[in-house]
Every structure is written in structure tokens, then in C-alpha cells.
Amino acid sequence: MAVGLIIATYFGAIIKSLVNDIIMPPVGVLLGGNDFSSLKFIIQEAEGDISEVAIQYGTFVNTIITFLIVAFAIFMVVKGYNKYKERVVKKEAEAPAVPAVPSKEELLLSEIRDLLKTNS
């Protein structure tokens, strides 16, 4: 379980890098050459010691796209695993049932029974 958690953490980092470094730059160019993650709605300009107050909707959209890619990847993994399990269960159901081989004790008891029948 710990290995799965570690892999999932790094998978999320890989997807975040994919979105931020590969997918979003072309999207930003399509939107007029802007860096998509820097898109924001400024509520109050920075004045002196007061910092800028803004809604960072570009970063929010990046996060949504990252989530959608991760969710799709997990969906595909679960779908593949379920398909694999269906094939394994189907093969097990189609396999002919092998009759159980009687144990040595059962064979010996059968021989004794048969000998008693013939002697009676």
C-alpha cells in the first residue's frame, strides 16, 4: 500500500508537469500569447505596501485540467484491471473441472469394502 501511495504521489507530480509545461503553453498561445497560469482577475491593484488582490483563474483552470487527466488515467487503469479480472474469471469458469483424486485412505477403504463384498 505504501508503494502505491508513493507511485500515486509522483504520478500526480508528473501529470502536473505535463499540464503546466506541455499542454498549457500551446493553449496560452491560442488564447493570444498569454501565459495561461498568469491569467487573473485583479480586484485591487498593488499600492505602496499593500499587495495586489486578484483571483487566479488561470491557475485554477490548470488545476482542473490536471485533475481531469489524473481522473481519466485512473479510470483507464481501473477499467483495464476490471477487464483483466473478467478474463481471468471467465477462463476459470470455462476450465473443465478436474475430478478429485481419492486419497490413499479412500482407495484402501474401497479395496477393503470390495474384498468384504466378494467374501460375503
Secondary structure, 3 states (H helix, E strand, C coil): CHHHHHHHHHHHHHHHHHHHHHHHHHHHHHCCCCCHHHCCEEEECCECCECCEEECHHHHHHHHHHHHHHHHHHHHHHHHHHHHHHHHHHHHHHCCCCCCCCCHHHHHHHHHHHHHHHHC
